[in-house]
Amino acid sequence: MKESWKTRCVRYGFNLFPAYRGTGARVIYIAEDYSEITIQLPLNWRTRNYVGTIFGGSIYGAVDPMYMYMFLKLLGDDYIVWDKAASISFKKPGKSTLYATFKITPEEVEDVKRQLKSRHSLDRIYEVDVVDETGLVHAVVEKTIYIRRKAKANSENIVSLQKP
């Protein structure tokens, strides 16, 4: 799927945002419908650790916000989405540029909406591989995403502060 002008502008914004910029990573692709995002993390002076490989904090920071952000966009304003937990498993030192691609299918989004019709909230666990240009896995990140519907304002639940 192509990038739209809107997602291209969002990509530029991500790359300029100080907290994300500090990881040393760059978002290189956002699908028009926000169902896919790809990031790139080069080995350079900003990401290199003491032993000359990519700093683990940069790897985690590069992937941290993506699933939460995607669900916020895919579900819309009627839902609350938060990162709940994360773990990272380092497989090989990063000695070259690393990449990660995040995908959420339309079926996954519909399943979340369907389940939240009968449940207050749910946790979803996602795994993303951080790979080099040959596809060799250097780290695996597991993210737990908390999702719930926003409470709708109800006239019965509003307490009047006016004097009788």
C-alpha positions in Angstrom: 0.0 0.0 0.0 1.2 3.5 -0.8 1.9 6.3 1.6 -0.6 9.2 1.4 0.4 12.8 1.7 -1.1 12.8 5.2 0.9 9.7 6.4 4.0 11.2 4.8 3.5 14.3 6.9 2.9 12.2 10.0 6.2 10.3 9.2 8.1 13.6 9.0 6.5 14.6 12.3 7.5 11.4 14.0 11.1 11.9 12.8 11.2 15.4 14.1 9.6 14.7 17.5 12.4 15.0 20.0 11.6 11.9 22.1 11.6 9.7 18.9 14.5 11.5 17.3 16.6 10.8 20.4 16.4 7.1 19.7 18.4 7.6 16.5 15.7 5.8 14.5 13.7 7.0 11.6 10.2 6.1 10.5 10.6 5.3 6.8 7.1 4.2 5.8 3.5 4.6 7.1 0.7 2.9 5.1 -2.1 5.2 4.0 -4.5 3.4 6.4 -2.0 3.2 9.3 -2.0 -0.6 9.1 1.7 -0.9 8.5 4.8 1.1 9.7 8.4 0.4 9.0 11.3 1.9 11.0 15.1 2.0 10.3 17.8 2.2 13.0 21.3 2.9 11.6 24.5 2.2 13.5 26.1 5.6 13.9 27.6 7.9 16.5 24.2 8.5 18.1 23.2 4.8 18.4 26.6 3.2 19.0 27.3 1.8 22.4 30.7 1.3 24.2 31.5 -1.9 22.3 30.6 -0.6 18.9 27.2 -2.1 18.3 23.7 -0.5 18.4 22.7 0.5 21.9 19.8 -1.7 23.2 17.9 1.3 24.5 17.9 2.7 20.9 16.5 -0.6 19.6 13.7 -0.6 22.2 13.0 3.1 21.9 12.8 2.8 18.1 10.0 0.2 18.3 8.2 1.4 21.5 5.4 3.7 20.3 4.4 2.0 17.1 1.6 -0.5 18.0 0.0 1.9 20.4 0.0 4.7 17.8 -1.3 2.4 15.1 -4.2 1.2 17.2 -5.1 4.8 18.1 -5.3 5.6 14.4 -7.1 2.4 13.4 -9.7 2.4 16.2 -10.5 6.1 16.3 -11.6 8.4 19.1 -14.0 6.0 20.8 -11.2 3.9 22.2 -8.4 4.3 24.8 -5.1 2.6 23.9 -2.0 2.3 26.2 1.2 0.4 26.2 0.9 -1.9 29.2 4.1 -4.0 29.2 7.1 -4.8 27.1 10.1 -7.1 26.9 13.0 -7.3 24.5 15.1 -10.3 23.8 18.5 -9.6 22.2 19.6 -12.3 19.7 22.7 -10.8 18.0 24.6 -7.5 18.3 23.4 -4.9 15.8 26.5 -4.1 13.7 24.6 -2.5 10.7 21.3 -0.8 10.0 18.3 -2.6 11.6 14.7 -2.5 10.5 11.3 -3.4 12.0 7.9 -3.6 10.3 4.7 -3.4 12.3 1.5 -4.7 10.8 -2.1 -4.8 12.1 -4.7 -6.5 9.8 -8.2 -5.2 9.3 -9.4 -8.5 10.8 -7.4 -7.8 13.9 -9.1 -4.4 14.3 -12.6 -5.9 13.8 -11.8 -8.6 16.3 -10.8 -6.0 18.9 -14.0 -4.0 18.3 -16.1 -7.1 18.5 -14.6 -8.3 21.7 -15.0 -4.9 23.3 -18.7 -5.0 22.8 -19.0 -7.5 25.5 -15.9 -6.8 27.6 -14.6 -3.7 29.5 -11.1 -4.0 28.2 -8.6 -6.3 26.7 -4.8 -6.8 26.4 -3.2 -7.8 23.1 0.3 -9.1 22.8 2.3 -8.3 19.7 5.8 -9.4 18.7 8.1 -7.6 16.2 11.4 -8.8 14.9 14.2 -6.3 14.6 16.3 -7.4 11.6 19.2 -6.4 9.4 19.0 -5.9 5.6 19.4 -9.7 5.1 16.5 -10.5 7.4 18.7 -11.9 10.2 16.9 -11.3 13.6 18.9 -9.2 16.0 16.1 -8.6 18.6 12.6 -9.6 19.3 10.3 -7.1 21.1 7.1 -8.2 22.7 4.5 -5.4 23.5 1.3 -5.8 25.5 -1.3 -3.2 24.4 -4.3 -2.3 26.6 -7.4 -1.3 24.8 -10.9 -0.3 26.0 -13.8 1.7 24.8 -14.3 5.2 26.2 -17.1 5.6 28.6 -20.0 7.5 27.0 -21.4 10.5 28.8 -24.8 9.7 30.2 -27.2 12.2 31.7 -27.9 9.8 34.5 -24.2 9.7 35.5 -23.8 13.5 35.5 -24.1 15.1 39.0 -25.5 18.5 39.0 -23.5 21.1 41.0 -26.3 23.7 41.0 -28.1 24.5 44.2 -31.8 23.4 44.4 
